[in-house]
Amino acid sequence: MTSLFENFQFTLVMYSALFSLVGSFIGFLLQTAVQYYISSRGSVNVYIKSVFNKVTQNSWGFHHSGIGLTFDVPLWVEIIIQKSKRQIIRNMNLVLYSKRNTCYQNDSV
């Protein structure tokens, strides 16, 4: 009686099973890599629009109020994330410039 490993058909079955496992593993890795690449593609767009103040119905500029002269800039900020992956925007810093010099900086709005 010949050994099982000396049988040619059994050897072919073992090789085909091994190649099948290796091919499935490579396919899984490629699928995961492509899926990650597609989900991370896209962009984050920030749109800023100057609008009227809902309380005073004034546009941006200097206004007289009970505390004196104030500078009011009502803004509408839209952040559009065009990715399938979630992305959290935590801090938005606003900076006021005059003739390329920083006048005021407000952190973490």
Residue pairs with C-beta under 8 A, 6 or more apart in sequence:
4 10
5 11
38 84
39 83
39 84
39 85
40 83
40 85
41 83
42 81
42 82
42 83
42 84
42 85
43 82
43 83
44 79
44 80
44 81
44 82
44 83
44 87
44 89
45 79
45 80
45 82
46 77
46 78
46 79
46 80
47 77
47 78
47 79
47 80
48 75
48 76
48 77
48 78
49 75
49 76
49 78
50 59
50 60
50 73
50 74
50 75
50 76
51 59
51 74
51 75
51 76
52 58
52 59
52 74
53 59
53 72
53 74
54 74
56 63
56 72
58 72
59 74
60 72
60 73
60 74
61 71
61 72
62 69
62 70
62 71
62 72
63 69
63 70
63 71
63 72
64 70
77 92
79 89
81 87
91 107
91 108
91 109
92 108
92 109
93 105
93 106
93 107
93 108
93 109
94 105
94 106
94 109
95 102
95 104
95 105
95 106
96 102
96 103
96 104
96 105
97 103
